[in-house]
Amino acid sequence: MNPDLDRLQPYPFERLAELKRGVLPPRDLPHIPLSIGEPRHPAPGFIAEEIIRHLHGMAAYPKTKGSTELRQAIADWLTARFSLPEASIDADQHVLPVNGTREALFAFAQCIVARDTDSLCVLPNPFYQIYEGACLLAGATPWFVNTTVETGFIPDFEGVPESVWRRCQLLYLCTPGNPTGAVIPVETLERLIGLADQYDFVIASDECYSEIYQNDTSPPTGLLEAAAGMGRDDYQRCVVFHSLSKRSNVPGLRSGFVAGDASILRRFLLYRTYHGCTMPPHTQAASISAWRDEEHVRKNRRLYEDKFEAVLDILSPVLHVQRPQAGFYLWPETPGDDREFARDLYAEQNVTVLPGSYLSRDADGVNPGHKRVRMALVAPIEDCIEASRRLRRMLTG
Ligand SMILES: Cc1ncc(COP(=O)(O)O)c(C=O)c1O
């Protein structure tokens, strides 16, 4: 067996199940789960209709590269959304469809990391767990960069030693961040692109929460936008990951894309051809219609805005909690240990939240998830409000 499998850590939800084992929550309070980041707003009907209309497509093998129409819809969306220079995203060279960003974020490390060196992948801390597993199974070692309240929840890149940048082959970014919701400023992205040139590494920017933000007029910036702003419209060393899961409430569709540096994507396409991860034709057709529509995305944002407003009204007086710039998580500070807080909340109020320390590792002598919990505001607004009231009740007695 591959010995690197033993380097994988238990997934946070396994640890959460362990934490809750044997605890009996009050029977008269229905369970409200805020632990899993699974979008639960209704999926737009037209996406399902497109799937049905194109089901006959299953009679043919799809191409790894996806259809020209899908890649063009993605290129158009990306160009408009991030104000990229006209025609700088060539649908034939700069875009590949993926079956959700999870598999792509994992596969990307297998494609990028050269196993013959003492390679490092640099990751934010806390982080989406796939980055770590991808890095370990690619034969590299993760180097964690803490994101704390002191750094405005942006990874503390200034504190990364030069010896680490020299060994870095792949830098994962998550912007807007899971779980913090922080958006990495364009100046930081520019500086990271400079470091990627200097030390010869690739940047993988996971931007799957980029469409869930507060104000319709100020969308989060992205890595390709930063690159274009520097005049690098070949997007050298930069690859972004986008998904329909959160943007369009279709996590079960398994549809996203990667875009950026054409020479990297050519190699990634080769990798994917062998890996065998093609997108079903009906998923491709449905994805075209989703990327070409913004109305449902605006409506989705409003639903989250209403929830943040209502929930923060209830929680702010009793918890240190900030409204995130983007995404659908709250990342409040807990009065004591985060695991105890999560267990007590479940035991007393039948509400499940995820302990922050399950999402991060000890680095530089701290675990930045310690004394924080992640609350996903994905449940219906009534449930989010009820869960917040119960949490408040637990804290105020
Ligand atoms: C930061 C982050 N990246 C990627 C994903 C994967 O999303 P999907 O595979 O549905 O595109 C998630 C899902 O929760 C996530 O939180």
The ligand as a Tripos MOL2 file, in Angstrom:
@<TRIPOS>MOLECULE
LIG
   16    16     1     0     0
SMALL
NO_CHARGES

@<TRIPOS>ATOM
      1 C1        -12.6550   26.1460    0.2380 C.3       1 LIG1
      2 C2        -13.3440   25.0970   -0.5370 C.ar      1 LIG1
      3 N1        -12.8250   24.7290   -1.7120 N.ar      1 LIG1
      4 C3        -13.4100   23.7840   -2.4690 C.ar      1 LIG1
      5 C4        -14.5650   23.1450   -2.0590 C.ar      1 LIG1
      6 C5        -15.1370   22.0600   -2.9290 C.3       1 LIG1
      7 O1        -16.2580   22.4470   -3.5870 O.3       1 LIG1
      8 P1        -16.7930   21.6900   -4.8700 P.3       1 LIG1
      9 O2        -15.9710   20.4400   -5.0410 O.co2     1 LIG1
     10 O3        -18.2070   21.3990   -4.6070 O.co2     1 LIG1
     11 O4        -16.5460   22.6240   -6.0230 O.co2     1 LIG1
     12 C6        -15.1500   23.4970   -0.8500 C.ar      1 LIG1
     13 C7        -16.3830   22.8110   -0.3880 C.2       1 LIG1
     14 O5        -16.8600   22.9390    0.6750 O.2       1 LIG1
     15 C8        -14.5240   24.4960   -0.0660 C.ar      1 LIG1
     16 O6        -15.0330   24.8850    1.1130 O.3       1 LIG1
@<TRIPOS>BOND
     1     1     2 1
     2     2     3 ar
     3     2    15 ar
     4     3     4 ar
     5     4     5 ar
     6     5     6 1
     7     5    12 ar
     8     6     7 1
     9     7     8 1
    10     8     9 2
    11     8    10 1
    12     8    11 1
    13    12    13 1
    14    12    15 ar
    15    13    14 2
    16    15    16 1
@<TRIPOS>SUBSTRUCTURE
     1 LIG1         1 GROUP 0 **** ****
